[in-house]
């Protein structure tokens, strides 16, 4: 079930309050969360980039003129 805007707002307000009490900047905390997601998924990112590179190379080979 998707989170409603109201639920999300409530969670965000509570999290902001908790972080403020702990002396943690919200944007710094968010940046750390984003870094965690990225670092935990480097294999996925590398795989996607390799796939993109392979697809690009395949297109180039298919478009290369052939010697007749």
C-alpha beads as a LAMMPS data file, in Angstrom:
LAMMPS data file: protein, C-alpha beads

68 atoms
67 bonds

1 atom types
1 bond types

-500.0 500.0 xlo xhi
-500.0 500.0 ylo yhi
-500.0 500.0 zlo zhi

Masses

1 110.0

Atoms # bond

1 1 1 0.000 0.000 0.000
2 1 1 1.364 3.402 -0.948
3 1 1 2.154 5.970 1.692
4 1 1 -0.273 8.874 1.674
5 1 1 0.887 12.481 1.583
6 1 1 -0.502 12.935 5.086
7 1 1 1.424 9.930 6.435
8 1 1 4.605 11.079 4.733
9 1 1 4.252 14.600 6.111
10 1 1 3.716 13.207 9.605
11 1 1 6.765 10.952 9.368
12 1 1 8.888 13.777 7.990
13 1 1 7.840 16.140 10.787
14 1 1 8.651 13.541 13.444
15 1 1 12.001 12.649 11.853
16 1 1 12.952 16.342 11.608
17 1 1 12.169 16.791 15.288
18 1 1 14.188 13.741 16.306
19 1 1 17.165 14.815 14.218
20 1 1 16.992 18.367 15.575
21 1 1 16.996 17.099 19.171
22 1 1 20.025 14.967 18.338
23 1 1 21.761 17.949 16.713
24 1 1 21.811 16.392 13.252
25 1 1 21.226 18.545 10.171
26 1 1 18.382 17.143 8.041
27 1 1 20.134 17.754 4.715
28 1 1 23.337 16.120 5.961
29 1 1 21.356 13.131 7.198
30 1 1 19.515 12.876 3.870
31 1 1 22.791 13.067 1.951
32 1 1 24.138 10.198 4.075
33 1 1 21.005 8.152 3.340
34 1 1 21.409 8.767 -0.395
35 1 1 25.086 7.785 -0.167
36 1 1 24.099 4.560 1.607
37 1 1 21.629 3.609 -1.132
38 1 1 24.199 4.367 -3.822
39 1 1 26.991 2.469 -2.042
40 1 1 24.750 -0.527 -1.375
41 1 1 23.884 -0.702 -5.072
42 1 1 27.209 -0.145 -6.808
43 1 1 27.005 -3.603 -8.391
44 1 1 23.659 -2.694 -9.927
45 1 1 25.021 0.620 -11.197
46 1 1 28.110 -1.004 -12.727
47 1 1 25.953 -3.684 -14.338
48 1 1 23.655 -1.049 -15.857
49 1 1 26.596 0.987 -17.152
50 1 1 28.201 -2.108 -18.652
51 1 1 24.921 -3.021 -20.341
52 1 1 24.643 0.513 -21.748
53 1 1 28.235 0.369 -22.997
54 1 1 27.706 -3.062 -24.571
55 1 1 24.506 -1.861 -26.277
56 1 1 26.312 1.197 -27.627
57 1 1 29.176 -0.927 -28.970
58 1 1 26.706 -3.334 -30.597
59 1 1 24.916 -0.452 -32.340
60 1 1 28.250 0.894 -33.588
61 1 1 29.194 -2.510 -35.000
62 1 1 25.818 -2.796 -36.744
63 1 1 26.191 0.663 -38.273
64 1 1 29.799 0.288 -39.393
65 1 1 30.211 0.137 -43.151
66 1 1 31.180 -3.267 -44.482
67 1 1 33.832 -3.819 -47.132
68 1 1 32.207 -5.126 -50.311

Bonds

1 1 1 2
2 1 2 3
3 1 3 4
4 1 4 5
5 1 5 6
6 1 6 7
7 1 7 8
8 1 8 9
9 1 9 10
10 1 10 11
11 1 11 12
12 1 12 13
13 1 13 14
14 1 14 15
15 1 15 16
16 1 16 17
17 1 17 18
18 1 18 19
19 1 19 20
20 1 20 21
21 1 21 22
22 1 22 23
23 1 23 24
24 1 24 25
25 1 25 26
26 1 26 27
27 1 27 28
28 1 28 29
29 1 29 30
30 1 30 31
31 1 31 32
32 1 32 33
33 1 33 34
34 1 34 35
35 1 35 36
36 1 36 37
37 1 37 38
38 1 38 39
39 1 39 40
40 1 40 41
41 1 41 42
42 1 42 43
43 1 43 44
44 1 44 45
45 1 45 46
46 1 46 47
47 1 47 48
48 1 48 49
49 1 49 50
50 1 50 51
51 1 51 52
52 1 52 53
53 1 53 54
54 1 54 55
55 1 55 56
56 1 56 57
57 1 57 58
58 1 58 59
59 1 59 60
60 1 60 61
61 1 61 62
62 1 62 63
63 1 63 64
64 1 64 65
65 1 65 66
66 1 66 67
67 1 67 68
